[in-house]
Amino acid sequence: MALYTIVEMQARLIYREKFIYADGAIREMVLWQLPETTGERPHSLKYRLYYGLADGTCVVRYDNESGKGDHRHYGAQEELYGFTDVETLISDFLEDIEKARRD
């Protein structure tokens, strides 16, 4: 009989912001610090950055869910995202929102 030790990985919330635009669109940014790095998250962060319309349509999303790693959604497209640091992540996300709002 094998003995297994279950270790629960506790993430610490380091940033959460929700902003509602005048037209009802929503921007939400949530970042967690993980207790250690992993192969999928060598930066030891878990994040979800979301921008969507008032009706719930997702327009832009950056995240790094398990099994997919760092990636972004822009409209119907999904592509890998080359994470460098938090500042660049936020800057890229906000630029995508501004582009989507202009279009």
TAKAHU-V911564 format. One record per pair of residues at least 24 apart in sequence whose ideal C-beta (glycine too) atoms are under 8 Angstrom apart, sorted by the first residue. I is the first residue (numbers start at 1). J is the second residue. D is the distance in whole Angstrom. If there is no record, write none. Layout:
BEGIN
I_J_D ; I_J_D
END
This chain:
BEGIN
9_34_7 ; 9_35_6 ; 9_36_8 ; 10_35_6 ; 11_35_7 ; 11_46_6 ; 23_54_7 ; 24_53_7 ; 24_54_3 ; 25_51_7 ; 25_52_7 ; 25_53_5 ; 25_54_6 ; 25_59_8 ; 25_101_8 ; 26_50_7 ; 26_51_7 ; 26_52_6 ; 26_54_8 ; 27_51_5 ; 27_97_6 ; 29_90_7 ; 29_93_7 ; 31_86_7 ; 40_64_7 ; 40_66_7 ; 40_67_8 ; 40_69_5 ; 41_69_8 ; 43_83_6 ; 43_85_8 ; 45_86_7 ; 47_89_7 ; 49_89_7 ; 49_90_7 ; 49_93_5 ; 51_93_8 ; 51_96_8 ; 51_97_5 ; 51_100_7 ; 59_97_8 ; 59_100_5 ; 60_93_7 ; 60_96_5 ; 60_97_6 ; 60_100_6 ; 62_89_7 ; 62_92_7 ; 62_93_5 ; 72_96_7 ; 74_100_8 ; 75_100_8
END
